[in-house]
Amino acid sequence: MKTCSFIACHAFTVLFLVTHGMGQKPARTFALEAYSPAFRNLIDGDTKLVTVASGFGFTEGPMWDPAGFLYVSDETSNQIFRVYPNGKRQEVIALGDPDGNTFDRRHRLIDCASVLRAIVEVTSEGKYNVLAGRYQGKKFNSPNDVIVGPDGALYFTDPTLDLVAGEKQETPFQGVYRLDQKGNVRLLTQDLTQPNGLAFSPDGKHFYVDDSEQRNIRVYEVASDGSLTNGRIFGEEPGGKDDGVPDGIKVDKDGNLYVTGPKGIWVWDAAGKHIGTIVVPEQPANLTWGEPDYSVLYITATTSVYHLQTRTRGYVPYLEH
């Protein structure tokens, strides 16, 4: 086998390190990794990932408004923006570490306000009203993500992931809660170590919530009063230290799950089979369905917002009655 001299080999090593970075991971590029033919039924292999807007600090909580724009949280600049498909952005409110968002049945914008340690309504005037900030007299940790359930109640997770430095943890667990339309808060489970994203199946019979620390997704059966039973592991999303963890979850009309995780968005069928991964250049934290027919995935990924056309339609719980 032909070998190089010490000088030549040393020069090659220096060139390789300069070109690829001293121990840095190579930059990701968009890719569609199919592990089942079913994945191609959901996303065309020729689909392109489009950058809608960039230059944010850390994007979260995308919500499509039928008026033709997205609400996007920037956890670094402490703002919620309207972001338009042409990249234009407008500040809606300045709020300490806004996170996940949803619309309720009255089309109010609901936000997880980490610094306030509360679930809040964001008004059209750029103000906020606290809907819930305590459970049994104790402050929440740092509400992270919120959805509206088939019963019209709000369901949210409360990990310690964004607990403000120097503030005391008053609630001694990381819970998943139900907030009804009368303002009553009920603990649904405290089984998870760091509960994060959450979603209902289209038929309302199953409830999914992921655990960022355990890197898995749990599924529960849902009773008519919102109670959760028969909790079990639905799927696991293992990865390296800096590869990303399970976070935001969305579901399509057929019950397939789209869950952020290592490298991008993992797509799962309703039986718990990982059928493909959408590799995103920046690590995503959350996603939502958008456009008039709700066939587009809008993805909040670190400093950017992306757009991905699909072949399916999203399940959008706040539009269901």
C-alpha positions in Angstrom: 0.0 0.0 0.0 1.3 3.4 -0.9 2.1 5.7 2.1 2.8 9.4 2.4 5.8 11.0 4.0 5.4 12.5 7.5 5.4 16.1 6.1 2.8 15.2 3.5 0.6 13.4 5.9 0.9 16.3 8.4 -0.1 18.8 5.7 -3.1 16.6 4.8 -4.2 16.4 8.4 -4.0 20.2 8.9 -5.9 20.8 5.6 -8.6 18.3 6.7 -9.0 20.0 10.1 -9.1 23.5 8.6 -11.6 22.4 6.0 -13.9 20.4 8.3 -13.4 22.3 11.6 -11.5 21.2 14.7 -13.7 18.5 15.9 -16.9 20.2 14.7 -19.7 18.2 13.3 -20.3 18.6 9.5 -23.2 20.9 8.7 -26.5 19.2 8.1 -28.3 19.4 4.8 -32.0 18.8 4.1 -32.9 15.2 3.4 -35.8 12.9 3.4 -34.9 9.5 4.9 -37.6 6.9 4.2 -37.7 3.7 6.3 -41.0 2.6 4.9 -42.9 3.1 1.6 -45.6 4.8 3.7 -43.3 7.8 4.2 -43.4 8.6 0.5 -47.2 8.6 0.6 -46.9 11.5 3.1 -44.0 13.5 1.6 -42.9 13.5 -2.1 -39.3 12.7 -2.6 -38.7 15.8 -4.7 -40.2 18.2 -2.1 -37.9 21.1 -1.3 -37.4 22.7 2.2 -38.0 26.4 1.9 -36.5 29.0 4.3 -39.3 31.4 5.2 -37.3 33.7 7.6 -34.1 33.6 9.5 -32.0 35.7 11.9 -34.0 34.8 15.1 -32.4 33.8 18.4 -34.3 30.6 19.1 -37.6 29.9 17.4 -40.5 28.1 19.0 -44.3 27.8 19.1 -45.4 28.3 15.5 -49.1 28.7 14.9 -50.7 29.3 11.5 -53.4 32.0 11.4 -56.0 31.8 8.6 -55.3 35.5 7.9 -52.1 34.2 6.2 -49.3 34.4 8.7 -47.6 32.5 11.5 -47.2 33.4 15.1 -43.6 32.5 16.2 -42.0 32.8 19.6 -38.4 33.9 19.9 -37.1 32.7 23.3 -33.9 34.7 23.0 -35.3 38.1 22.1 -38.4 37.5 24.4 -40.9 38.3 21.7 -43.8 36.8 19.7 -43.9 37.7 16.1 -46.2 37.5 13.1 -44.2 36.0 10.4 -45.5 36.1 6.8 -44.7 33.7 4.0 -42.6 36.4 2.3 -40.4 36.6 5.4 -41.8 39.9 6.8 -42.1 39.9 10.6 -44.0 42.1 13.0 -43.7 42.1 16.8 -46.9 41.1 18.6 -45.8 41.3 22.2 -42.6 41.4 24.3 -42.9 38.6 26.8 -40.2 36.8 29.0 -39.2 33.6 27.3 -42.4 32.7 25.3 -42.6 29.1 24.3 -45.3 26.9 22.9 -48.5 28.4 21.5 -52.0 27.3 20.4 -55.4 28.7 19.5 -58.3 27.8 21.7 -61.8 27.3 20.4 -62.5 31.1 20.6 -59.4 31.7 18.5 -57.5 33.3 21.3 -53.7 33.0 21.1 -52.6 31.0 24.1 -48.9 31.0 25.1 -46.6 29.2 27.6 -44.9 32.1 29.3 -41.8 30.6 31.0 -40.7 33.7 32.9 -44.2 34.3 34.2 -44.4 30.5 34.9 -48.0 30.7 33.5 -50.4 29.9 30.7 -51.5 33.3 29.2 -53.8 34.7 26.6 -52.1 37.1 24.2 -54.6 39.8 23.2 -54.9 41.6 19.9 -53.6 44.8 21.6 -50.3 43.2 22.5 -51.1 42.6 26.2 -51.5 39.3 28.1 -53.9 37.9 30.6 -52.8 35.1 33.0 -55.2 32.1 32.7 -53.3 29.8 35.2 -50.1 30.2 37.1 -50.4 27.8 40.0 -51.4 24.3 41.0 -52.7 23.8 44.6 -51.2 27.2 45.5 -47.7 26.4 44.2 -46.2 28.1 41.1 -45.8 26.1 38.0 -42.2 25.3 36.9 -42.0 26.6 33.4 -44.9 25.8 31.1 -43.5 24.5 27.8 -46.2 23.5 25.3 -50.0 23.7 25.1 -52.8 22.4 22.9 -56.5 22.4 22.9 -58.2 19.1 23.5 -61.3 17.5 21.9 -63.3 18.7 24.9 -62.2 22.4 24.4 -60.0 22.4 27.5 -56.3 23.4 27.3 -53.7 20.7 28.0 -50.1 21.7 28.8 -46.7 20.4 30.0 -44.7 21.9 32.9 -41.1 20.7 33.0 -38.2 22.5 34.7 -36.4 23.0 31.4 -36.8 26.8 31.4 -37.2 27.5 35.1 -35.7 30.9 35.6 -32.2 30.9 37.1 -32.3 31.7 40.8 -36.0 31.0 41.2 -37.3 28.2 43.4 -39.0 25.2 42.1 -42.3 25.1 44.1 -44.1 22.2 42.4 -42.0 19.1 43.3 -42.6 17.2 40.0 -42.9 17.9 36.3 -46.6 17.5 35.4 -49.0 17.4 32.5 -52.2 19.4 33.2 -55.7 20.2 32.0 -57.1 23.7 32.2 -60.8 23.9 31.7 -62.9 26.8 30.4 -63.8 27.8 34.0 -60.1 28.2 35.0 -59.8 24.9 36.9 -56.4 23.2 36.8 -56.2 19.4 37.1 -53.0 17.3 37.2 -53.2 14.5 34.7 -49.9 12.7 35.2 -46.5 13.3 36.9 -45.0 10.1 35.3 -42.5 12.0 33.1 -39.2 13.5 34.0 -39.3 16.4 31.6 -42.6 16.4 29.7 -42.5 18.6 26.5 -44.5 18.3 23.3 -48.1 16.9 23.4 -50.9 16.0 21.0 -54.2 14.2 20.6 -55.0 11.5 18.0 -57.7 12.7 15.5 -60.4 10.5 17.2 -59.5 12.0 20.6 -59.0 8.5 22.1 -55.2 8.7 22.5 -53.0 11.4 24.0 -49.2 11.6 23.2 -46.6 13.4 25.3 -42.9 13.2 24.9 -40.1 13.3 27.5 -37.1 15.2 26.5 -34.9 13.7 29.2 -35.9 10.1 28.6 -35.9 10.7 24.8 -39.2 8.8 24.3 -42.9 9.4 23.5 -45.6 8.1 25.7 -49.2 7.3 24.7 -52.3 7.3 27.0 -55.9 6.4 26.6 -58.3 9.3 27.2 -61.5 9.2 29.2 -64.5 11.5 28.5 -63.4 13.8 31.4 -59.9 14.1 30.1 -58.4 11.6 32.5 -55.4 9.6 31.2 -55.0 5.8 31.7 -52.8 2.9 30.5 -49.7 5.0 29.9 -47.0 3.3 27.9 -44.0 3.9 25.7 -45.1 4.6 22.1 -41.6 5.2 20.6 -38.0 6.1 21.4 -35.8 8.8 19.7 -32.2 8.1 20.8 -29.3 10.2 19.6 -26.1 11.9 20.5 -25.6 14.6 23.2 -26.1 17.5 20.8 -28.4 15.8 18.2 -31.7 17.1 19.5 -34.4 15.5 21.7 -38.2 14.9 21.4 -39.9 18.2 21.6 -42.9 19.5 19.5 -45.5 17.0 18.2 -48.1 17.4 15.4 -50.5 14.8 14.0 -52.0 14.4 10.5 -55.6 13.5 9.6 -54.7 9.8 9.5 -53.0 9.8 12.9 -49.4 9.8 11.9 -47.1 11.7 14.3 -44.4 14.2 13.4 -42.1 14.6 16.4 -39.0 16.7 16.5 -35.9 14.7 17.5 -32.3 13.9 16.6 -31.4 15.5 13.2 -34.9 16.8 12.5 -38.5 15.5 12.5 -39.2 11.8 13.1 -42.4 10.6 11.4 -44.3 7.7 13.1 -47.3 5.8 12.0 -50.2 5.4 14.5 -48.9 1.9 15.4 -45.6 3.3 16.7 -43.4 2.5 13.7 -40.7 5.1 12.7 -41.4 5.4 9.0 -39.0 8.2 8.1 -37.1 11.3 9.2 -37.1 14.8 7.8 -33.5 16.0 8.2 -33.5 19.8 8.8 -30.3 22.0 8.5 -30.9 23.5 11.9 -32.3 21.5 14.9 -36.0 22.0 15.1 -37.9 22.6 18.3 -41.5 22.7 17.0 -43.8 22.6 14.0 -47.4 23.3 12.9 -49.7 22.8 10.0 -50.4 25.8 7.7 -51.8 27.3 4.5 -55.5 27.2 3.7 -55.7 23.4 3.3 -53.3 22.7 6.2 -51.0 20.6 4.0 -47.8 22.5 4.8 -45.5 21.9 7.7 -44.0 25.1 9.1 -41.0 24.2 11.2 -39.3 26.4 13.8 -35.6 25.4 13.9 -33.1 27.3 16.0 -32.6 30.6 14.1 -35.1 30.0 11.3 -38.6 29.2 10.1 -39.0 26.6 7.3 -41.8 25.5 5.0 -42.3 21.9 3.7 -45.1 20.9 1.4 -46.7 17.5 2.2 -49.1 15.1 0.5 -51.3 14.9 3.5 -53.4 17.3 5.7 -52.9 18.2 9.3 -55.2 17.4 12.1 -55.9 20.9 13.6 -57.7 20.4 16.9 -58.8 24.0 17.5 -60.7 23.9 14.2 -62.7 20.8 15.2 -66.0 21.2 17.0 
